[in-house]
Amino acid sequence: MEKITKEQYEFALEKIEELLPVVDDNIPANDKTALELSVMSDIVIAYETAHYPIGKPSVSELIELSLEEKGITQKELASSIGVSPSRISDYIAGRSEPTLKIARLLCMALNISPSAMLRV
């Protein structure tokens, strides 16, 4: 796909706003309006990927988000993997990184993929 200009991006955003109210799950995928919405969405995605890339979350962000999702405390996590609550606090604050052994335990306890933890 060619480089998308800011003007094309803004046009696509406006078009999406017009099309969203009229396209629903009952419209066939090959409908002209549905196809137009798909093309406009692709333009917006391509532009935003190029201009507003989202970085991978840090180890501290992964831990913090996972704790929130699971509804467990730092103290509960620390107890489940055999480290002190202050150590979990250090990981979340970015003051230290977990060892590979602790990272593996964090992945298991928080259901985080190892590749995410290793940021690959």
N, C-alpha and C positions, 0 to 999 in steps of 0.2 A: 504494500500500500504506500502511495506517495505520502510525503510529509503533509500533515494536516495543518492548515493555518488556524489562527485564533478565530478568524471570521467564520470559517467553516464549522469550527467547534461550536461557536455561539449559535450559529444557524441550526445546527443539529440539536442543541439543547432546547431551543425554542420549538422545533418540530416535534421533539419527544413530548414536550408539555402538551402540545395540541393532540398528539396521537394516543397518548396513554388513556385518556378517558373513553376512547372509542374502541380500543383493542382489549379484548378479554379472552379467557380460555376457550370460549365457544367459537371464536373466529378461526377458520382454517389457517394453517401455517403458510399456505401459498396465496392467501388473500393479499391484495395490493397494499392495503393499509398495514397489515402485519409485516409484510416484507419491508415496507418503508421504515417502520419502527425498528426493525432489526438492523437495517443499514445505518440508520441514524445512531443507534446504540453502539454499533461497531466503531463509528467515527468518534464518538465521545470516549469510548474505552481506549482507543488508540491514542488519542490526544492526551488523555489523563495519564496513561501509562508512561508516555514520553515526557510529560511536563510535571507530573506530580507522583513520582514513584513512591511506593510505600516500602520502607525498609523492613528488614526482618526484626522481630522483637528481640530485645536483649534477654539474657538469662533472668535478670531481676524482673523484667516485665512478664516473662512467661510464668515465673513462680507466683507473682502477685495476682495475675489474672486467673491462674488456675486455682489459687486459694479462694478467690472470690466466687468463681464458678462452682466450686465444690462446697462452699460454705463452711470451710474449716479454718481454724486459727493457725497462726504461726506456731504456737505452742503445741497444738495437736499434730501438725506436720513434723515438728522437731521430734516429738515423742515417737511418731511412727517410723522415722528413719534413723533414730538413735543419735541425734545431735542436739546441742543446746538451742533453746529459742533465740539466744543472741546470735548464734551462727546463722540461723534463717534470716534474722533481721539484717545481718551483714550482707547476705546474698541479695536481698531485696533492695537494700540501699546502694548496692554496687561497690561496697567496701572490700569484698572478696568474692572470688569465684569458687564454685564447688569443685572438689577433686573429681576425677572420673568416676570413682566408686560412689561418691555422694550424688553426682549427677545422675548416675544410673538409678539410684534409689529414689531420687526426686522424680525421674521419669516414670518409674513404676507407681509411686504413691500418688502422683498428680495426673497420670495418664497423658504425659507429654511425649511426643515422639523424640527419639534420640537425635534425629537430624535437626529438629527445631532447637533442641538444647545445645547442640554443637554449632548451630547457625550455618548449616550447609544447605 
